[in-house]
Amino acid sequence: MRTKLSSILIGLGMVGSFATQAQALLGPELAEKLSTTSLTQSLTEPSIKVIISFKDKQQVYNVMQSLGVPYLALKELPMVGATLTPSLVTQLQNNPAIESIYYDAPLRYYNYNSGEITGGHFVHDNYLFTGKGGVVAVLDSGVDATHPDLAYGDKTIQNVKLINDLDLYGLTADIEGLPNTDTSSGHGTHVAGTVAGSGAASANDPTRANLHDGIAPDAKIVGISAGEAISILHSLKGFDYALANQHKYDIDVITNSWGGGAGSNFDPNNPVNKASFEAYKRGMIVTFAAGNDGDGDDTLNVYAVAPWVIDVAAGTPSRMLADFSSRGVPGDAIKTPDITAPGSSIYSTRALNTPLPALGPVIDLDNPDYYVYYATMSGTSMATPFVAGAATVLLEANPHLSPDQIDEILKASADDMFDETGRQYLPHEVGAGHINVKKAVELALQTEGNMRQFLAGDTEFSSQGAWQQADNTADKVYFAGKWSETTDSSAYNGTLAKAKGPGNIAYVGFKGERAKIHFAATNRGEVSILVDGVEYESLSVSGEKGEAITVAINQLDDSAHTLEVRTISGQVALDRFEFDGIVTQPGVSFTTQLMPSIEGTMGPSVSLDLAGLGVDPAYSIIEHLVSVPDNVVGVTAVLSWQPFADLDFSIANSQGEDLASSATLDNPETAQLSVTEAGDYIFKVKGYTSVVTNYRIDWQIVTQD
């Protein structure tokens, strides 16, 4: 336990260190391009398409106008696409308003030929969960909503074509309400049908009605067409559209069957990862294709390895791993798929006159029109929308599930997978195993949803992947008052910081937008949480032994903050702090100051009912008036006396009303008070049972500078 009880002067000067501006982060591909380009070139200087991330959206206009080049600013995300010369990139890199600059790299859609569909018909027929009420945004090449299975207005409730021309002014307005946005690929239409195709074109199939429906045939689709030649900017505009229209269309899931950078390390600052995290943080489930780069290790799609997205590998009809499905790295928790889903030779909706579906025609002599409406395709592109649709089925079963819970349920209910030799696949190959929609629905029905807590900031992942942890053993966590360290095997690092009564303070500095505080429940306890000296929340930490209580602090600005826990009453057991950012020195300072001792003498008193006559016990009270100055946040007072007496002690306001007290058989008695305003207070010494007794009050104040 690192307890600071005297002269803790952290100083606001520590915060000033954050004013020193480092250069904006350059993405690795952009840095490599710049290293091979001579910055001495002038009129012939080549241009590079880039994505610029700002610290604050309000700074976008002024900065970009000063450059005098065309740009495309996103609506929800603090990002801009532009075509810049290397010298302008260098100029921006030194601008304190810029967080990062990345190359607008080309991406690719994932697909592969041949196979047969696998569906969740048992769930449809027996549990009657078909994705009703669910909405999935399909960020892909587009959706042909003239298809009967994807009918515009009924199934596809919005279909938008994104406009992404960086080099022409004015051509940035997206086009909504298009019946068909998938005119030259067919990839997105096939994906949309896998999610939520109604199966209308196969309604009368003798095998079963609506034979070729999607996994969530009653869910709705929002088609977001990024076009065929997708790049990072296209994908960012797609996420931006989904974020801006999340509540308008009640979007639950964003599915992404595209990617790039196979084998690259996870980069939380990459604009695509920042966009997918923003969607996750707002409560949307994000699925990504693992990639189709074969059976070698470390070939996963760089955007699928973000911890907060569901990374989907592809399986065969025999529930083995498809040869083309990308693999992770053994023992690497980041580079590992989450789940495997059907992805080999999947029947789904065909966009006419487009090339990709034509590679897998459906020839059914009994249903010749299936050639027009359906096609087979293979790839993690096909597995990913299956998981997206399955997520809406789980949300129909339990609408209160958070994205974290959906992910965990899918993995906890997955089936083990084995290759043709009987060898069980490893996690870096298949993740948790093959998706089992029936078991997942059953588990969802038994799970208490926590979406409310999730949206308040209690998420499994931070924007950097893992939360930064700090407990009572950390150098930068400070304590004022009376805290003790207690061993607890269930706590972080096996210890808790415990305090009893009011006026104890634990505080720490951090730089970031979000934080969490974890307590171990006690029989009775109350705390106040303050951010930068202002109360954020007061709450009870009472509960069953072993219960964990989490307080999430959300939606702060990305600057230096001080987080405080102040005890109000009862016993408090502090486990740890977590930060979506970095731990720093606190931006406020506390000083613990010893005050002059107070001495007195208590006369004779007795607590006995005299001769059982119903006479009130006789006792004496001596009051001492003390003055508490400004900036005091806590008072701790200790009453001690000579032996052979029982004295009680309290701290009262100027009206004599007790605010904190100690009435035990112990010597000394300690009273602690969390102070909210300066002024006069009263120390009360009560002679409960005593002879003539000398006593002394030692007290101290904790001030916030």
N, C-alpha and C positions, 0 to 999 in steps of 0.2 A: 504494500500500500504506500503510495507516494502522497503523504498528507502535508500540506503547506499551511501552517497555523500562524505564521508571523511574517509580516512585511512581504507579502506576495505582490510584487510590483512588476507585472508583466509589461504594461505600458503600451499605449497606442502606437508607439514608434514601430512595433513589430509589424503592424498592419501596413505601415508605409513601405515595407519591403515588396509588397505586391504591386506597388505603383511602377516598379522597374519593369519595363515592357520588353519581353523577349520577342524575337522575330516570330511571325506566324509560321505554323507548321506547314512544310511542303510534303505532299504525298510522294512516295518513293518513285513512282513512274515519272512524275513531273520533275523531280530532282534529277533523275537520270537524263531526261530530255534536255534540261537546262545545262547540265554538265557537258553535253556534247555540242552546245550551241555557243558561238562566240557572241558575247554581249557587246562587242565593238561594232557589230553590224548596225547600219542605220536604216536607210530606205529599203534595203533588202532583208531586213531582219524578219525571220519567219514568225508566223503567228501560231499560237497553240490554244486549243479549246480547253477551258478550265472551269472548275467548280470552286467558287469562293464562299467560304462559310464565315459569317459575321458573328460577333459576340452579341450584337443587339440589332434587331430588324430595323430600328429607327435610324441606324447609321447608313443603311444601304444607299439611299438616294444621294446624299451629299458626296459620299466616297466615289460612287460610280459616275456621277455627273462630272466630277473633277477629272476623270480619266478621258472623257470625250469619246467613248466607244459604245457601240450597241451592247445591250445586256438584257438578260431575261431574269427577273426577280421572282422567286416563288412567293406564295401567299402566306403559308403557314410556317414553313421552315425558313430560318434566317440565312438563305443561300441564294446565290446568283450564278448564272451561267454566262460566260463571256469568252470572246476570242481576243487574246492578248499577245503582245510581243514579249519576249523574255525580259526586256528592260522594264516593261510595265508590271510584270509579275514580281520583279525585284522591288519595284516601288511599293507595290501592295504588301509585300512580305514585311516591310518595315512600318506599315501603318498599324497603330495600336488598336484600330477597330476590327482588324482581321484576325480570325482564329486559325484558319487553315486554307490552303489552296491545293486542289487535287486536279490531276489530268482527267478530262472527260473521256475516259477510255471506252472503246466499243465493248459491248456485251454480246451474248448470244443466247438464243432460246435453246432449250435442251429437248431433243427428240431422237428416236431410234425405232427401227422397223420390226414388225411382226408380233402375232400373239392372240390372246383371248381375254375377255373381261372377267373380273371377279368383283362381286358386289356385296352389299350389306342387306340382302333381301330378308334375312331372318328378322332383323330389327324392324324393317318396314312392316312385315306381315304379322309379327307376334307382339311387339311392343308399340307399334303404330307411331314410331318416331321417324319422321321423314324430313326433318329440318325445317318444319313450319316455324315461321317468324324469323328465321335466320337470313342474313344478307352477306354475301361474299363479293368482295371487289376482286375482279380478275384483271390483274395488271399484266398485260400480254400484248400480242399483236393485234388484238381486237376481238369482237364478237359479232358473228352473223346472226342477228336477231330476227332475220326473215325465216330462219329455220323453225319449223313447228315446235321443236323441243325447247327452243330458246326465245319464244315469241316476245317481241318488243311490247312493253307496257304491262304485260302479265308476268312473264318470267324475268325478262331483262328490264328492270325498272329504270335504268339509265344506261346510255351507251355514248361514250364521249371519245372524240379523237383529239389527242394532245397535239398542239402545235409547238414546235421546238426550234424554230429557225433563229439561231443566234445572230445572224449577220444582216437581217432585214428588220428595220424598224416597223412596229405596228402589227407584225404577223405573229402575235403571241397568244391570241385569244383562242382557247379551246372550243371545239365545236361539239355541243351536246345534242342529244335527241336524234342521233343517226340510227336508222334501222340496221345498217351494216357498216362496221368499222374494220372488218377483217377481209380485205379484198384481194390480198396478194400473198398470204401466207397459209392461213387455215389453222395455225398452231393454237391461237387463243380460243377459237370456236371449239376445238377438240377439248381443250382444258375446261372451258365453261360447261360443256356437256358432262364431263366427268364429275364436276362439282354438283350440278343441280339440274341437268337436263331432265325434262319431264317425261321423256320416252313417248311423246305423243305420236311420233311417226312409226312407232312399233306397238301401238296400243292394242292391236288385235292379234298379236303374235300368239300362236297356240301354246308355246312353252309357258309363258306367263304374260299377263297384261303389262304393257309398257316395258318390254323386255330390256331395252337399251337405255333405261333411265339412269340418272346419276345416283351417287350415294345419298344425296339429300334432295330428292325430287321435288319437294315442296319449298325449298329455300329459294331466295331471289338472287339475281345477279346484277352487279354494277360493272359494266364493261368499261375498262380504262385502256384505250388503245395507245400504246407507245410506238406503234408502227413496226415495220419489219427490221429496219436498221437501228436497233436499240443501242443507246449509250447510257452512261451514268446520268446525264442530264435528263434523258427521257424517263428513266426510272424514278428520278427524284421528282419530276413533275407528276408522275403517277401517284407517288406517296403523298405529295402535297395536295393533290386533288382529293384523295381519300380522307386525309386529315381535315381538309376544309369542309367536306361534305359528310363527315362521320355521322353527325346527328340528323342531318337532313334525310339520309337514307338508312339510318340505323345500321351502319356497317359493322359487322362482327369480326370478319376475317379478311385479310388481304393475302391472296395466294400469288406466288412468284415462281414461275417455271423458267427462269433465266438466271444468268450469272456470269462469272468470269474469274480469272485469277486463281485457277486451280492450284492448290498446294501452297498458296500464300498464307502468311500468318494473319491471325485476327488483328484487325486495326480498328479500335473503337472510334477513332477520329475520322475514319473514312465516311464521306457524306452519305453513302447508302446505309451504312450501319447506324449512323446518327438518325437517319429518317426512319428506319425500321424500329429503332429504340423509342422514338417519339410516338409511333403508332402503338407499340407495346405498352408504353407508360400510360397512354390514354385508354387502354382496355381492349385494344384490338389484338386478335391472334394473328400472327404473321408466320406463314409457311414458306419455305424455300426448298427448291430442288437441290439435292446433294451434288448433282452433276453426273455426266456420262463419260468420264475419262478413264474408265476401265478398272481393272482389278489391282493396280499398283497402289501402294500406300501413299498417303499424303496427296490425294487428288481431289479433295472436296472443294466445292464452290466456295470461294472466299466469303461470300455474303451469307451462306448457309451456316457457317460455323459461329456466327454471333450467338451468344448463350441464350438470348431472349427469343430467338426464332425457333420454329420447329423444323429441323433439318431432316429431309425425307429421302431415304434410299429406295431403290426399286426392287421388287420381288417378282418371281416367275409364277405361272399358274400352279406349279407344284410347291409353292411356298419356300423356294430357295432364293438365294440372292442372284439377281441378274448379273451376267458377266460385265455388262457395260456400267453398272452402278459404281460411282466413285467411292473410295475408301478413305478412312482417316488415318490416324497414327496410333499404334498400340500404346496404351497407357496415357494418352493425352486427352484430358477431359474436355478440352475445347474442340479439338479436331476429331470429333466423333459424331456420327449421325444420331438422331434421336429415335427414329422409328423407321420401319420398312413397310411399304404398302404396295399393292398391285401396280406394276408398271411395265409389264411385258405384254405386248400385243393387246392393247386395251381398245375395245369398241367404244366409240363415242361419236359425237356430232361432227358432220362434215360441212365445211364451207365450200360451196360449189366454185369451180373455176380457180381453185387455189392449188398449189403444187404439193404441199406436204401430205394431205390426206389421200391424194391420188396414189401415193406409194403403197398404201395398204387398203385396197378396195375390199368391200364386203360383198361377197358373191353368195347369195342365198336364193336358190332356185324357187323356193316356195314364196319368197318375198323379194322379188326383183327390184322393187323400189328402194330397198335398203342400200343399194349401190349409190343412190342419189343422196341419201340422208346420213349415212354412217360410214366410218372408216376405222381402220385399226392403226394405232401408232404405239410405239414403245419408248420408254425413257423415264428418268426421274421426273420429267415434265408431266407425265401421266400419273405418277404416284403422288405427287405433291397436291394436286387438286382433290384427290381422293381423301387425303388427310384433312384438307380444308373443309370439304363437305362433311366429313365425319365429325369435325368440331362443332358444326351447326346442329348436328343430331344430338350431341352431348348437351349443347346449350338448350335445346328443346326439352330434354329430360331434366335439366337443372339450370335454369336461366341465371343463377347467381354465381356460377363458376367463373373464376378469374382465368386469365391466360396462363398463369403459373399452374393452376389446378388442372386445366385441360391438358397441358403438357405432361404433368405427372400422372394423370389418369391414363392417358394413352400409353405411357411407358409401363406403368404398373400392371396394366391388363394385357400387355403384349405377349405373344406366344414365342417360345424358344424356336430357333431356326437351325436346321441341320443341312449340310451339303449331301451330295449323292453317296459319300463314303460313311455318313453317319457322324461326321465331325460337327460339333456345335460351333456355329459362327461366333466370332468375337465381337465385343461392343464396337470396336472401331470399324467393323464391316457393316453391321446391321443395326447398331444402336441397341435399344431394349428388345428388339425382335420384331416379329410380324404383327401388324395391327389386327386386333380382334374387336370389332365394333360391338358385338354382343356383350362381351365381358366389360368393355369400356362403359357402355350404357348402364350396366348393372352397378358398376362402381360409382358412376356419376350420381345415381339415385341414392346412394348411401353416403354421399359426401356433403358436408355442410359448406355451402358456397361462401367465399369471402371477397367477392368483387368490391364491396364497399370499402373494405380495408385496403385492398389493392389500389383503388383509385385515389385513396388518401395518401399513398406513397409507400405502403408496406409491400414492396415487390421483392421477388427473389433475387433479381439482378439489378445492378446499378448501370449507369451509362458506360462504365469502364469494364463491365462484365461482373466483377466481384466488388462488394462493398468493402470500404476501408474500415478495419476493426480497431477499436481502442477501448481498453477496459481499465480497471483500477491499477494495473501494473504498468500502464503506458506513461512515458515521460511527460507527455503533454496534457494529461488529465490531472486536474488539480482539485484539492478538497479543502474546504474550510469548515470548522466545527468538529464534531466528534464522530469519526468514522472508524470502523474496524473491518478487518479482512477476515472472511469466513470461508472455509473450504466447502465446496459444493460440486459434486461430480457432474451435475447436469449443466453447470455454468460454463461460459466461455473461459478457457484456460483454467477451469476448475475452481475459481474463486469468485466470491461476491463481495461488494463493498456495502456494509450495513450501517445504518444510522437510526437512532431512535429519537423521536420528538422533533419539534420544529427548529428551524434556524440553521440546519446543516446544508452546505452547498457543495455540489460537484460541478465543475465547469471545464470546458475544452473549446479550443478554437478550430474552425475548419473553413475551407474554401470550397464552395459548391452550392448546388441548388436544393439538395435533399439530405435528410439525415433521419436516423432511427435511434430510439433509446429502448433498451430491453431491461425489464425488471423481472425478478423472481417474486411471485405473489407472496404476500404475508397475510397474517390473520387480520391485520388492520393497518392501514397506512394511506397517507395522502401526500401528493407532491404537486408542485407548480413547475411548469416548464417555461423557460424564458429564452427568447432569441434576441440577441443584441439588446438585452436589458428590458425587453417588452414581453409581457406574459403571452405565451402562445396557447397554453392549455393548462388547466388544473384538473387532476383526476385522482381517483382511488386506485391504489395498487393492491387492494385486498383481493383475496381469492384462495382457491384450494392449494395446498402445499404441492409444489412441483409444477404448478401452472406458470406459463410464461406470459408476460404482458408487454406488448410492443406499442410504442408511441411513434408515429411517423410525422415528420416535419417536411412539408412539400412546398413547391412553387416559390422558393426563394430566388433572389438574383444570384448570379454566379460570381460572388465576391466573397471576401472574408467575413465570417460571422463568429459570434460567441454563443455557445449553447450552454444553458445552465439548468441544473436540477436543484430545486430548493425543497427541502422537506417541510411539510405543514404540520403533520401529526402522525402518531403511531410509529410503526417500524417500517423502514424502507430498505429493500435489498436491490441494489443496482448491479446489473450484470455487465452491460457493455454499451458503448456507443457504436453506431455505424454511419459512415459518410459516403455519399456519392460525390467524391472529390478527395481532397487531401486534408490530413490533420495538421493544424498549425498551432502556434501559440495563440492563446485567447486574445481577442481584440479589446478586452476591457481588463482592468486590473482590480484586485481586491487587496485590502489591507486589514489584517487582524490586529486590533489595538487593545492592550490591557488598560482597564480603567482603575482609578483609585479604589482600594478595598473599603468596604463598609463594615464597621464593627458595632456590636450592641449586646445588650443583656436581656434575656428573657426571664421574667419572674415566675413564681410557682404557678402551676396549672395542673388540672386533673381531668381525665376524660370519663371518670366513673359516674354512673348514675347513683347519686348519693342515697345510700340505704334503700335503693330500689324504689324511690318515691316518685319516679318519673320526672325528676329534675334534669333539665338539659345539661350536658357536660360543660364544665367550666374550662375555658381556655383563653389565652391571651393572644392578641395580634399586634405586631409592631410593623409599621409601614415606613418605608424609606422612598422618598421621591427622587427620581433620577431623570435627567434630561438626555434625550437621544437626538443627536444632530442630523443634518441632512446627509443623504447618501448612505445611511446605515441600512443594511439589508438583513442583519441578524444580530441577536443578542444572546449570549450564553452566560448564565449566572450560576455559581456554585455556592451553596450554603453549607458550612461546616460548623461544628460545635464541640464542646467538651462532652465527655461520656455521661451516661446515666440520664439521658433525656431522649424524647422523640419530638423532633420539630418537623414541620411541613413548610413548603415554600411555593410561592407562585409569583408570576409577573402579571400585573393588571394594567389596564389603560388608566387615564387620568380620572375616569369616573368610578374607578374601583372594581371594574368588571374583569375577572380573571381571564387572561388570554393563554397562559401556559402555566402548568403547575407540576409539582412533584410531591407525592404523598406516599412514601414507602417507609419501611422500617430501617432504611439504610442511612448511613452517615458517611459522606455528605449526600444532600439532595441537589439535583441539577435540573434547572428549567431552561428551556431554549425557546426563543421566539423569533419567527420570521417577521421582519418589520416592513410594513408597507408605507408608513409615513413617519416623519420626524415629530418630536414633541415630548411631553412629559409622560413617564410611566412610573408605576409603583412596584417596588419589591415588597412582598408581604411575607413576614416570618410568623408562623403560627405555632405557639407553644401547646402541643397536643397533650403531652405528658412530660412534666419537667419539674425540677427544683430550680433554684437560681442558676441560670446557664448562660455562659458567654458564647457568642457566636461571631462568625465573620462571613461576609459575602464577597467572593472574588468574581469579578465579571469582566467580560470583554465584548467588544463590538466588532462586526465585520462590515467594512465600508466598501462601496463600489466607487472607484475613482473615475 
